[in-house]
Amino acid sequence: AYNELIILNISHDRNTDVGADSYRPFTQEEWNGFFSLLTALSHLYVAPDPINVQLTDLSLGSFIGNGKPAVVIVIEPECDLGEYAHKGFYKKRNYNVYNNYSNTNDLNEMINDQIRKMQEQRPDPNATYFLLSWTLTQSDGEATFCYLGVADSILTLANKANSATQDVLKYCTPQTYPNIFFIDDFANTKVTELVIEINSQAAQVPHSILPRDPA
């Protein structure tokens, strides 16, 4: 078995039980119920000083160096973690990562947008963590009609994006590279191979100037 670091990032909250015309954010009571469900996950990681910790300042060994996997839960929407802040749950401020998806279904537009952002936001290994969002977003029409087979589904768009993942490598250098590679449809093993190659490039930087983990 492999010891892995798993980060579960909760980016949105909507109560879909109240009707399609009135989806609303969670109440605090609903958040507490959701947190309670998530505590059933094994290996929740509780950092030293979990209220103030900056998770991206920790090395990978800090999470899994004890020979066990680690699960970190990051909550982006506004809510009160309460007691769960000491049980492996963290606010967005504890996870300082640049994350800005392209919001387009056009492959070339997405590629150009994400590469530009990586080059601007991640010019050297000491810059803020960068999440490369290699994803295509459905248009309103696609989201409405894809179930009829007359428009692209999320998986169809994912296949388009994933077929072009190798394009990323030519823009990566020992100085500029993504820390996190985000895709839809995780069945694509080519992405794993790509991330290994990115890590190999990042490893060429002297360790004295490489304090942050690559992708």
N, C-alpha and C positions, 0 to 999 in steps of 0.2 A: 504494500500500500504506500501511496505517496502522501507526504504532508503538504497540503496546499493552503494558501491564504485565499479565502473567499470573501469578497466585499459585496454585500447586498445593499444596493443603493436605491432607496425609496424616493423617487423623484416626483410622484404625483399622488394625490388622494382624491377619490371620488366615490361617493356612496351610490352604487348602481341599483340598489334595492328600492329607491324612492321614485322610480319612474324615469324614462328616457328624457322627458321634458324638463326635469328638475334635478338632474345630477348635481350634487353639492359636495363641498369638502367634508371630511370627517369632523365630527364633534370630538371633544376631548375624551368623552366616554368611549367613543368608537376607536379612537387611537389606543386607549388603554386596553381595550379588548384585543386589538390587533397585536400590540406589544406582547400581551400575555400569550397569544398563539405562537409568536416567534420565539419565545423563551424555550419552546420545546426543541429548538435546534441544538445540536451538540456542538461543543467546542466554541461557544461564544467567548470572544476575547475581551477581557477587561484590562484596559491599560492602566498603568500608574497615573494617578491624578486624572481620571477619565473626563472630568468636566472641562479641564483646560488643555488637555493633550492635543498636539498637532500630529495626527497620524502619519502624515507624509514625511515627518522628520525621523520616524522610526525606521530602522533597518528591517529587512525581511526576517533576519534572525530573531528580532524582538518578538515577532509574531509566532514563528514556527520553529525557532531554534531549540525548543525543548523536546523536539521529536514528535509533536502533535500538530494536527491541522488547526487552523484558526478561522473563525467566522466573525466578520465585522459588519454591523448593521448601521448604515448612515441614513438619517431621516432629513430630507430636504425641506418639506413643507413645515410651516410654523405650527408647533405644538409643544406641550410640556412633557418632557421625558420622565420627570419625576424620579421614582426609585429605579426606573429602567436605565438611567444614566450610569448606574453602577453595575449594570448587568450585560454590558456588551453593545449598548445602543449609543449612538453619537449624533450630534447635530452637524449640519453642513459646515459650520465654522471649524469643526475639528478635522475636516478633510478638505484641505486647500488644493483644489484641482480645477484647472481651467477646462470647462466643458461647455462647448457651444456648437450644437449641431447645425447642419447647413439648411435644413427645412426645404428641401427640393427633391423632386423625383428625377432630375436630370443628372446623369452620371458625371459628365464632364464638369458641370457646375459644382457638384459636390466635391469632386477631386480637387479642383482649383481652389475652392473655398477652404477646405481642410488643410491643404498643404500651405496655403498662405498664412493661415492662423498658426500652424505649427512653427513656421519660420519666424513669425513675429513674436509669438508668445514663448517660444522655447529656443532662444538663440545659443544657450550654453547649458551645461549640466547643472548649474546652480539656480536656474530659473524655476518658476513655479511648475509643479507637475502639470503635464499636458495630456488630456484625453483626446485621442484621435477618433472622431465619430464617423466611421466609415459606413454610414447608413443612408438610405434613401427614404424619403417620407412621402406617403401617399397624398395625392391631391384630394380635395373633397369628393370629386367625382369617382376617383378610384376607391376611396373608402366606402362610398355608397353602393357601387355597382360591382365590386370585385367578386362578391359571392355569386353573381350570375355568370361569372367567367368571361365578362366582356371588358374587364379592366384589370390592371396589375394588382396582385395581392402583395402583402408585406413580404412573403417568401419569394415571390417572383422578383420583386425589387432587390431583395437581399442577394439573390443569385447573380443579378447584374452587378451589384457592388462588389460582391466577393470574388467575382471573376477578374476583377481589376486590382486586387490587393497587392499584387507584386509591383504595381506602379509606385507604391509607397517607398520601396527600398531605395530607389534612385535619388530620393530627396533626403534620405537619412545620412547623417555623418556622425562621427564620434562626438560632435558638439550638439547637434540638433537631431532629436529623435523623440517619438512619443513614449510616455511612461505607461499609458494605458491604451490598448487597441480595442475599440468598441465596435461590434458588428451585430447584425441580426442573423439568425440561423447558425447556431454554433456547431452544426454538423460538419462544417467546412474545416478539414484538417490542414489545408494549405496555409491557413492563417497561423496555426501553431508553428509551422516551419518558418514562416516569415518572421514571427516574433523572436524565434531563436536566432535568426540571422541578424535582426536588429540588436539583440542583446550582445551578439558577437562583435558588432561594430562599436557599441557603447563601451565594451570592455577594453577597447584600444586606448581609452582615455586614462591617463595616470590616476590611480586611486585617490591621490591627494586632492583631485578636483572633481571626483565623481562620488559625491556623498549621497546622491539620490538614486533609487533603483530604477532601471529602465523598464521597458514594457514587460 
